[in-house]
Amino acid sequence: MKTTFKLLVVLALVATFSSCKKNSSPDAKADFKMQEKSTANRNAQARAIGNFTFTKALVGVKKVKFEMEHNGNDQDYKYKGAYTFDVLTGTSTPPIQPVDIQPGTYKKIKVKIDNVMPSGNSIEIAGTYEVAGMSYQFEFTSTSDQEYEVENPNGISVQQGHTVTFVLQLDLPSLFSGVDFATATVDTDGVIRINNTSNPVLQDMIENNFDDIMDCEGHDHDD
């Protein structure tokens, strides 16, 4: 399923240049990260954001493609493989290595989320949600594979000889917008499991939130 996002702020595309560092190559290099939008401590084992405390947030990525138009033709550069991104720490397994790209203005990035993680899932998010004196422990998993296309109409400028990091930021609480944990089926161990067979209606709602509340932006931090 291919979707184009033009709405609000679950996913933001940010470009940051490495400080005072240039490549010996005449071209440029691109790096890629995926992380939670919050600026809280990324080394913490759990992330408290609003009413949520997240203890796990993993995303499986099969392909990342950077696209720009050059002399009327589309050019693209890509990562392909099986990457597990820890959204809480901003790290990936295996680590992403920079790729050579052409200097220019990039207006589009495509990310293929797929069930490439060792668990067979494409997304795994766990934590607790507290409201009105109640605490709900949840585990959300998905095996769906979708390609997300994120556009920036102004484009992100990549200069010759620079290394640029494209950062996809996820606002995790917004993924659960509209989810009423109080109506969910709870397992005997007290955990609300949201997957293909348990609370599938809530799973569909969360997956649809990826489609409905996304936007992209770019920040050029020069040397």
NORBELJO-V647257 format. One record per backbone hydrogen bond with DSSP energy under -1.0 kcal/mol. NH is the residue of the N-H (numbers start at 0). CO is the residue of the C=O. Records with the same first field share a line. If there is no record, write none. Layout:
# NORBELJO-V647257
NH=CO, CO
This chain:
# NORBELJO-V647257
2=146
4=148
6=213
9=212
11=168
13=166
15=164
17=162
22=160
27=100
28=161
29=98
30=163
32=165
34=167
35=86
36=169
43=40
46=53
48=51
51=48
52=127
53=46
54=125
55=125
57=123
58=84
59=121
60=82
61=111
62=111
63=78
64=109
65=76
66=107
67=74
69=72
72=69
74=67
76=65
78=63
80=61
82=60
83=92
84=58
85=90
86=56
89=85
92=83
98=29
100=27
103=157
105=155
107=66
108=149
109=64
110=147
111=62
112=145
113=59
115=113
116=120
119=116
121=141
122=141
123=57
124=139
125=55
126=137
127=52
128=135
129=50
130=133
133=130
135=128
137=126
138=191
139=124
140=193
141=122
145=112
146=0
147=110
148=2
149=108
151=106
155=105
157=103
160=26
161=158
163=28
164=15
165=30
166=13
167=32
168=11
169=34
170=9
171=169
174=171
175=172
176=173
178=175
182=179
183=180
186=190
189=186
191=136
193=138
194=197
202=198
203=199
204=200
205=201
206=202
207=203
208=204
211=207
212=208
214=10
